[in-house]
Amino acid sequence: MKTVVHAASAARQRRRLEGETRQRIDAKLVRYAETGEGDVKRLTGRPGIRLRVGDWRVIFVENDTTITVLAVGHRREIYD
């Protein structure tokens, strides 16, 4: 299992979410960290991977042991 770490800005974005949404996102991140399963795609034009959780997106980078979350937000705002 990989360790999930949030960048300061991503932690702030995560805290602003409603409780249920935050729990869904956390569950999907843990699932991806444990199994590598999830709706993920590499971003084009910039480094990173996106994880889709309904209308919400998690942008992260990963290595062999760590997933570093860079941003958490709604799909209409996250790619700006």
Residue frames as a rotation matrix with the C-alpha (Angstrom) as fourth column:
MET 1
0.578 0.816 0.000 0.00
0.816 -0.578 0.000 0.00
0.000 0.000 -1.000 0.00
LYS 2
-0.353 -0.645 0.678 1.19
0.618 -0.705 -0.348 3.49
0.702 0.297 0.647 -0.85
THR 3
-0.378 0.153 -0.913 1.10
0.785 -0.469 -0.403 6.35
-0.490 -0.870 0.058 1.65
VAL 4
0.263 0.539 0.800 -1.21
0.809 -0.575 0.121 9.27
0.525 0.616 -0.587 0.78
VAL 5
-0.441 -0.451 -0.776 0.20
0.746 -0.665 -0.037 12.74
-0.499 -0.595 0.630 1.49
HIS 6
0.615 0.685 0.391 -1.63
0.787 -0.556 -0.267 16.03
0.034 0.472 -0.881 0.83
ALA 7
-0.554 -0.673 0.490 0.18
0.646 -0.719 -0.256 19.17
0.525 0.175 0.833 -0.26
ALA 8
-0.820 0.196 -0.538 -0.78
0.359 -0.557 -0.749 22.18
-0.446 -0.807 0.386 1.89
SER 9
-0.716 0.570 -0.403 -3.08
-0.688 -0.672 0.273 23.65
-0.115 0.472 0.874 -0.77
ALA 10
-0.449 0.548 -0.706 -4.77
-0.201 0.708 0.677 20.28
0.871 0.445 -0.208 -1.36
ALA 11
-0.677 0.185 -0.713 -5.31
0.708 0.428 -0.562 19.80
0.201 -0.885 -0.420 2.38
ARG 12
-0.822 0.376 -0.428 -6.97
-0.130 -0.855 -0.502 23.22
-0.555 -0.357 0.751 2.53
GLN 13
-0.559 0.625 -0.546 -9.20
-0.750 -0.099 0.654 22.39
0.354 0.775 0.524 -0.47
ARG 14
-0.545 0.305 -0.781 -10.12
0.245 0.949 0.199 19.04
0.801 -0.083 -0.592 1.12
ARG 15
-0.830 0.194 -0.522 -11.11
0.514 -0.095 -0.853 20.67
-0.215 -0.976 -0.021 4.44
ARG 16
-0.767 0.528 -0.365 -13.56
-0.535 -0.840 -0.092 22.95
-0.355 0.125 0.926 2.62
LEU 17
-0.645 0.524 -0.556 -15.57
-0.290 0.506 0.813 20.03
0.707 0.685 -0.175 1.21
GLU 18
0.321 0.828 0.460 -18.76
-0.890 0.098 0.444 18.71
0.323 -0.552 0.769 2.77
GLY 19
-0.117 -0.393 0.912 -18.28
-0.812 0.566 0.140 15.71
-0.572 -0.725 -0.385 5.05
GLU 20
0.593 0.425 0.684 -19.89
-0.023 0.858 -0.512 13.13
-0.805 0.288 0.519 2.75
THR 21
0.945 -0.286 -0.162 -17.94
-0.206 -0.134 -0.969 14.31
0.255 0.949 -0.185 -0.30
ARG 22
0.139 -0.940 0.311 -14.69
-0.973 -0.187 -0.133 14.32
0.183 -0.284 -0.941 1.69
GLN 23
0.045 -0.056 0.997 -15.38
-0.547 0.834 0.072 10.75
-0.836 -0.549 0.007 2.87
ARG 24
0.896 0.320 0.309 -16.08
0.082 0.564 -0.822 9.54
-0.437 0.761 0.479 -0.68
ILE 25
0.708 -0.692 -0.141 -12.86
-0.504 -0.356 -0.787 11.11
0.494 0.628 -0.601 -1.96
ASP 26
-0.049 -0.743 0.667 -10.83
-0.984 0.149 0.094 9.67
-0.170 -0.652 -0.739 0.92
ALA 27
0.380 0.269 0.885 -12.29
-0.261 0.949 -0.176 6.20
-0.887 -0.164 0.431 0.33
LYS 28
0.998 0.000 0.068 -11.42
0.066 0.252 -0.965 6.30
-0.017 0.968 0.251 -3.38
LEU 29
0.412 -0.907 0.082 -7.88
-0.789 -0.400 -0.466 7.51
0.456 0.128 -0.881 -2.62
VAL 30
-0.067 -0.401 0.914 -7.34
-0.819 0.546 0.180 4.72
-0.570 -0.736 -0.365 -0.11
ARG 31
0.707 0.389 0.590 -8.72
-0.006 0.839 -0.544 2.16
-0.707 0.381 0.596 -2.56
TYR 32
0.900 -0.419 -0.120 -6.35
-0.190 -0.131 -0.973 3.40
0.392 0.899 -0.197 -5.25
ALA 33
0.140 -0.893 0.429 -3.42
-0.969 -0.213 -0.127 3.40
0.204 -0.397 -0.895 -2.81
GLU 34
0.032 -0.066 0.997 -4.16
-0.608 0.791 0.071 -0.19
-0.794 -0.608 -0.015 -1.77
THR 35
0.276 0.253 0.927 -5.12
0.344 0.875 -0.341 -1.80
-0.897 0.413 0.154 -5.08
GLY 36
-0.814 -0.553 -0.179 -4.29
0.065 -0.393 0.917 0.60
-0.577 0.735 0.356 -7.92
GLU 37
-0.445 0.749 0.492 -7.95
0.886 0.290 0.361 0.46
0.128 0.596 -0.792 -8.98
GLY 38
-0.044 0.533 -0.845 -10.03
0.413 -0.760 -0.501 3.51
-0.910 -0.371 -0.187 -9.77
ASP 39
0.728 0.345 0.593 -11.08
0.683 -0.292 -0.669 5.86
-0.057 0.892 -0.448 -12.53
VAL 40
0.309 -0.735 -0.603 -7.63
0.094 -0.608 0.788 7.37
-0.946 -0.301 -0.119 -13.15
LYS 41
0.782 -0.163 0.601 -6.05
0.610 0.006 -0.792 8.96
0.126 0.987 0.104 -16.21
ARG 42
-0.300 -0.914 -0.273 -2.72
0.855 -0.384 0.348 10.62
-0.423 -0.130 0.897 -16.84
LEU 43
0.568 0.441 -0.695 -3.05
0.163 -0.888 -0.431 14.33
-0.807 0.131 -0.576 -17.52
THR 44
0.254 -0.474 0.843 -1.96
0.964 0.058 -0.258 15.63
0.074 0.879 0.472 -20.90
GLY 45
0.379 -0.164 0.911 0.09
0.302 -0.908 -0.289 18.79
0.875 0.384 -0.295 -21.15
ARG 46
0.109 -0.401 0.909 1.16
-0.846 -0.518 -0.128 18.76
0.522 -0.755 -0.396 -17.51
PRO 47
-0.756 -0.464 -0.462 2.46
-0.189 0.830 -0.524 16.24
0.627 -0.309 -0.715 -15.01
GLY 48
-0.659 0.467 0.589 0.07
-0.665 0.002 -0.747 14.33
-0.350 -0.884 0.309 -12.82
ILE 49
-0.834 0.501 -0.233 -2.76
0.351 0.806 0.476 11.87
0.426 0.315 -0.848 -12.69
ARG 50
-0.526 0.725 0.444 -6.43
-0.808 -0.589 0.006 12.57
0.266 -0.356 0.896 -12.04
LEU 51
-0.916 0.378 -0.133 -8.77
0.400 0.851 -0.340 10.43
-0.015 -0.365 -0.931 -9.98
ARG 52
-0.547 0.805 0.231 -12.48
-0.398 -0.493 0.774 10.86
0.737 0.331 0.590 -10.75
VAL 53
-0.847 0.420 -0.327 -14.96
0.507 0.449 -0.736 10.70
-0.162 -0.789 -0.593 -7.86
GLY 54
0.246 0.969 -0.034 -18.34
0.831 -0.229 -0.507 11.65
-0.499 0.096 -0.861 -9.33
ASP 55
0.841 0.107 0.531 -18.13
0.398 -0.786 -0.473 15.36
0.367 0.609 -0.703 -10.23
TRP 56
0.813 -0.578 0.067 -15.00
-0.432 -0.523 0.735 15.77
-0.390 -0.626 -0.675 -8.12
ARG 57
0.724 -0.659 -0.201 -11.39
0.123 0.411 -0.903 15.35
0.678 0.629 0.379 -9.22
VAL 58
0.784 -0.620 0.001 -8.20
-0.048 -0.058 0.997 14.63
-0.619 -0.782 -0.076 -7.32
ILE 59
0.768 -0.626 -0.139 -4.94
-0.256 -0.101 -0.961 15.59
0.587 0.774 -0.237 -9.03
PHE 60
0.763 -0.517 0.387 -1.88
-0.317 0.221 0.922 13.75
-0.563 -0.827 0.005 -7.75
VAL 61
0.228 -0.769 -0.597 1.59
-0.763 0.240 -0.601 12.48
0.605 0.592 -0.532 -8.55
GLU 62
0.906 0.100 0.411 2.95
-0.354 0.710 0.609 9.16
-0.231 -0.697 0.679 -7.36
ASN 63
-0.159 -0.918 -0.365 6.11
-0.911 0.278 -0.304 7.17
0.380 0.284 -0.880 -6.97
ASP 64
-0.429 -0.058 -0.901 6.73
-0.080 0.996 -0.026 3.63
0.900 0.061 -0.432 -5.71
THR 65
-0.659 0.065 -0.749 5.74
0.699 0.419 -0.579 4.39
0.276 -0.906 -0.322 -2.10
THR 66
-0.589 0.345 -0.731 3.83
0.358 -0.700 -0.618 7.68
-0.725 -0.626 0.288 -1.99
ILE 67
-0.045 0.631 0.774 0.82
0.915 -0.285 0.286 9.40
0.402 0.721 -0.564 -3.55
THR 68
-0.754 -0.223 -0.618 1.10
0.472 -0.838 -0.275 13.18
-0.456 -0.499 0.737 -3.23
VAL 69
0.231 0.920 0.317 -2.24
0.966 -0.178 -0.188 14.94
-0.117 0.350 -0.930 -3.70
LEU 70
-0.800 -0.575 0.169 -1.75
0.599 -0.778 0.188 18.30
0.023 0.252 0.968 -5.42
ALA 71
-0.810 0.586 0.026 -5.35
-0.581 -0.807 0.104 19.50
0.082 0.069 0.994 -5.79
VAL 72
-0.685 0.727 0.048 -8.92
0.690 0.669 -0.277 18.53
-0.233 -0.156 -0.960 -4.94
GLY 73
-0.697 0.455 -0.554 -11.87
-0.358 -0.890 -0.281 20.24
-0.622 0.002 0.783 -6.59
HIS 74
0.357 0.906 0.227 -14.99
-0.015 0.248 -0.969 20.20
-0.934 0.342 0.102 -8.71
ARG 75
-0.006 -0.390 0.921 -14.50
0.833 0.507 0.220 19.15
-0.553 0.768 0.322 -12.31
ARG 76
0.713 0.329 0.619 -15.46
0.653 -0.633 -0.416 22.57
0.256 0.701 -0.666 -13.71
GLU 77
0.926 -0.332 0.179 -12.74
-0.372 -0.884 0.285 24.32
0.064 -0.330 -0.942 -11.66
ILE 78
0.705 -0.649 0.287 -9.90
0.116 0.505 0.855 21.85
-0.700 -0.569 0.431 -11.14
TYR 79
0.279 -0.619 0.734 -8.21
0.929 0.366 -0.044 22.20
-0.242 0.695 0.678 -14.54
ASP 80
0.953 0.121 0.278 -7.94
0.198 -0.942 -0.270 26.02
0.229 0.312 -0.922 -14.52
